[in-house]
Amino acid sequence: DAGVIQSPRHEVTEMGQEVTLRCKPISGHDYLFWYRQTMMRGLELLIYFNNNVPIDDSGMPEDRFSAKMPNASFSTLKIQPSEPRDSAVYFCASSPPGLAYEQYFGPGTRLTVT
Amino acid sequence: AQKITQTQPGMFVQEKEAVTLDCTYDTSDPSYGLFWYKQPSSGEMIFLIYQGSYDQQNATEGRYSLNFQKARKSANLVISASQLGDSAMYFCAMREGDGGYNKLIFGAGTRLAVHP
C-alpha cells in the first residue's frame, strides 16, 4: 500500500510568492494532519481534518496560511504571501480514528523562502 | 506547562548496548496514548511503539520497549542492542481522550548517536 504522499519534496521560492503544498493521505484514513517542523519550534500541529472537515486550526500561524481538503484523498496547505520565516519542513500525516492508531507521516516538503 | 517533556537533548551509546530515552507527560485525562517516533537524517517520521493508558503490560516491538510508569507519568523508550542505524532523533508524543480526538502533542526530541 502507498503511504502518505506529499508534493513537492522540495520547494524554493522568493518572499511574497504563493506556495502550495499537497498531500494525499492513505486510503481509508479519515484524519489528516499538517505539521511544521523547525529547529526553533520543533514539530507543531498546524491544522487537522476529520472526514474532510477542519477540526482544529489553532496552530495555523496567521491569515497567510490556509488549508483545504476538498475530498478524502487530497489536501493542500497554501501560504500567501510567503515569508523567509516560513522556511521549514512541512509534514502531512493521516490516521484512522481511535486512540490507539498511530499517525502515518509523509516524507515532508522542505520549503525555503528566500 | 509542557505536556510532553524530553529532558535529554542528546544521548550517545556504544553499539550493541542498551539505551533509555526519557519522556514524561502531563495530563489529567484518564484515557490517553503514548507514542514514540524516530526521525533519521533523511527526515521521515517513523512510528516505533505505542502504549495505551489502560494497558497492563509495557509495550514491546522488537528491540524497542516502553517503560511505562503511570504513577510517575513517564514513558521511557528502551532500545536494546543498539545498532548504528538507530542514530536519529527520537520523539515522544501523547494523544489525549478516547472520543476520536486524534491530536498528537510532541516533545522536543532526543538526538541519539550510536558509536561503533
Interface residues (C-beta under 8 A of the other chain):
Chain A: Y31 F33 G42 L43 L45 Y48 N50 D56 V89 F91 A93 S95 P97 G98 L99 A100 Y101 E102 Q103 Y104 F105 P107 G108 R110
Chain B: S31 Y32 G33 F35 Y37 G43 E44 M45 I46 F47 Y50 G52 F91 R95 G97 D98 G100 N102 K103 L104 I105 F106 G107 A108 G109
